[in-house]
Amino acid sequence: MPSPIPAPRASGFTASTPIPLYWARYGPAGSAPVLVLHGGPGAHHDYLLPQMLALAAGRELVFYDQRGGGRSRTDDPAPIGWREQVDDLALVVRELSCDPLTLVGYSWGALLALLYALEAPQRGGVPPRRLVLIDPAPVNRTHRARFEQEFAARQQGPGIRALREELAASGLRERDPDAYRQRAFELSVAGYFADPQRAVDLTPFRVTGRVQQSIWESLGDFDLLPQLPSLQMPTLMVHGWHDPIPVESSFEAARAMNARLVVLEGSGHVPYVEQPGALFSTIEQFLRDSEGG
């Protein structure tokens, strides 16, 4: 089972964004903050915790729930696209005083960090000083199609299919509905892991489906690779070798950006659960090396 999540040092809702966005701060005040972007899209920051708080030793971490997910849900039926997410991020950076800006993005959050970095000069946003991108979402539609195919194949593979059948026949739904929901969640994300059994250590989360769909649709037939050479700030990419997202996506992005790329051979898409020691030591080293820009 996942460990309990400690209460943040401070939390609240933004006042400058079109809808209030929930934010939370961890770690000591007074140091330059690191802004962490969760995945999804349409999810919320909680599932990065408590593991990601390893980075809060000696620095302040700032999280927020992106528009449409978690405690930043909205009843507005208007579609939410990637441009709205980029504009929200620019306002969050300014309101929460995250300048100089270090962005740590996970999965979709890593792609959002790249979109923001590309758009910030034209939109008057604070440009990132450095980026940490953990198992980035695919940087173009071709790699995304490969990911969707691979993840579906894993979820329908004999191992995970047998576990689903075992759960269905267990009677757990009637005996212990909460335990049943927890186990159903674990099996729904098992294909992301190098070892599907490690899914038990991931904090459960929900994705707002309409938000996820509208954001991916807003990207269309996207391909960030031609634009990435313009981003030359210090950048670390970490990618699990067994991630259903093709490692080639990060190879190509890192080459375009002249970024440092570390591949974790024993990890899938969730290295902060599967290989936290290797992940966080790599990030800490990068943050020390890039402190002076």
N, C-alpha and C positions, 0 to 999 in steps of 0.2 A: 504494500500500500504506500502511496506517496506520503511524504512527511508533511506535518502541519506548516502552514504559511504564516510567518510572523506578521504582526501588524506593522504598517509603514510608520516612519517617523512623522510624516505629514501627508495629508491627502486633501483632495477637494475637486472642484470642477472649474474648467476654464470659463472665463467671461468674455474672451475676445473672439471665439469661434462661433460659426453660425448656430450650432447647437452646443450645449455644455458637454465637454469631454472630461471624463473622470481621469485624474492623475494621482500618482502616489510616489513619494520619495523615501528611499532607504539609504542608510549609511550616514556618515558624519556630515553635518552642514559645513559650508565654508570652502569646500574644495570644488574644483571645476567639475560640474556635473557631466555624467555620461547618460545620454538619452537612449533608451532601449525601445526598439520597435518590434512588437509581436507579429506573429504570422497570421495566417487565415487565407485571404482576407475575410472579415466578418467575425473574427474571434475576439479574444480579450487577453490581457497581459498575464492573468493569474497562472496560466499553465506553464509559464517560464519559471515559476517559483515552486519551491524555495531554492532550487539549485543555482539559478542565475545570481542569487545574492552572494555567491562566492566572490563576485567582482566588487561588492560593496565594502570590502575591507580596505579602509583608507581612502575611499572615494564615495561620492554621492551618485546613486543610481536613480534615474527618473523614468517612470513607466507611465503610459497612458493608454486607455482603451480607445482605439480608433473609431471614427464615426460609424455607427450602425451595429456595433458589437458590445458585449459586456454591459457595463454601466454607462455606456455612451450610446445606447440604443435610441432610435427615433421613430416616431409614428408617421413622419413625413413619407408619403409613398414615392416621392421623386427618386429616381435611380441615383445611386452613389457611384461615382466613377473614380478613376485613379487621379484625375485632376483635383477633385474635391479633397482626396486624401493628402495630396501634396500641399494644397493650400492650407488645410488644417495643420499639417506638420509645421509649416512656416510660422503660423500664428502661435502654436504651442512653444516653439523654440523661443520666440520673442517674449511671450507672456511668462514663461517659467525661467527666463534668464539663462538659457543654455548656450551662451556665447562666451568663449570659443566652443565650437560645436564638435563633439565626438558622438557619432552615431554607431550604435551596435544594433544590427538588424538580423532577425532570424527568419528564415524561410521567405514568406511574402514580405515580411518587414525588411529583409535585405534588398528585395527588388524595389520596395518603396524608398529605401535610402538612396538607391541608384537613381530612381526617377526624380527624387528631390534634388540630388546633387546636380543632375543635368538641367533641371528647371530653375533652380535657385537664382542664377545670374539674371535670367529674363524676368523673373517674378518678384525681384526685390527681396528674396529670402536670404537669411544668413547662410553663407556657404559652409559646408562641413570642412573642418580642419583635417579630420581623418575618419576612416570608415573601418568597422569590423563587420564582416558579412558571414554569418553562420549558416551553412547549407542553404545558399540563396535559391529562391524560386527560379525556374528556367528563365534565361534572358531572351529567349525568342519563342515563337510559336512552335517551331519544329521540335525543340527540346521539350516543350510542355506536352506535345502530343506523345513523345516517347515516354515521359513520366506517367501520363494518364494510362497508357497501355501497360507499363510495367507494374504500376500499383494495382490495377485491376487484376492482373495475372497473379500477383502475390496474394491478394485477398481471396482469390478463387482457388489457390493452390491446395493440395491435399492436407497439409498440416493445419492451416487456419480453418479450412472447411470442416475438418474433423473436430476441432475445438468448438466451432459453432454448433455442430450437431450434438456434441456432448453437453453443451450448455442448454440447448433446447430440450434435451431429454432428462435434465437433472431435477426438474421441479423447483429450481431455485426461484423462479419468478413468483411462485405462490408462497414459498417458505420465507423468503427474504428479498422483497422487491428492491431494496437499496443495494444489496450485494449483487443482485441480478443486473441492475443498471450499470454498476461499476464494471462487472465482467463484460457486459455487452460493449461498453465504451472501449475497454482494453482490446477486444477483438476487432473493433472498428478501425483501430490505428495500428494493429500489429504489423501490417505490411510495411510500415515506415522503419521498422527496427531490423538491425542485423540479427538479433536474437529476439523473436517475438515475445518471449517470456518477460523481457524487460519492460514491456508496456505497463506492467503493474505499478511501476515507479513514476509514471507520468501523471501529473495533476489533471483530472478531467476538465474538459472544456466543451463549449458549444460554439458552433458556427452558425451565424444568421445567414441562411441559405440565399435569400434574395440579394443580400449585400455582396456575398461572395460572387454570385452569378453576374451582378451588374458591373462589378469592378473588372472581372475578367473580360466581359463583353466590351467594356469601354476601351480595353487595350487593343482590341481587334487583332489583326495579323501583325503583331508587334515583333520588332527585332531591335534590341538595344545595342547590339555589338558595333554597328558602324559609328555610334555616338560615344562609346566608352573611351576611346583614346583621348578625348578632351578632358577626362577626369584623371588628374595626375597627383592628387593628394595621397598621402600615405594610406595604404589600404591592405588589410589582412582578409583573406578568404579562408574559411575552414570548411571542408566538405567530407562527409563520411563516404568511404569507399562503397558501402552497401546501401547508400541512399537510392531510393527509386528515381529521384531526380538525377539525370545523367551527369556524371562527374565531368564530362566533356563541356557542359555548360559553364562550369566554374573555370575549367582550364582555359577556355576561349576568352571568357571575361577577364581573367587575371592577366592573360597575355596582352589583351588590348589595353589594360590599365597599368601595366607594369606593376602589378600587385604581388604581394607575397601570398602564395597558396600553400596550405598545409592540408594533406589528405590523411584522415584517420582511418587506418585499415580495419579497425575492429568496430566501426560505428556505422549506423544507418543515418537516418535523417534527424536523429535526436541525440546529438553527442553530449549535450548537457546532462542527459540521463545515462547514456551508454558509456561514455568515456570522459567524465567531468574533469578528472585530474589532467589528462592530456589537453583537453579543450582550454581550461582556464589558465593553465601554465603557459600555453601558447599565446593566449590573449594578453596575459599580464606582461609577457616578454615584449610583445608588440607595442603595448601602451608605454612601456618604459623606453623602448627604442625610439618611438616617435614623439616623445614628450616635447622635444624642441622643434617639432614640425619637419 
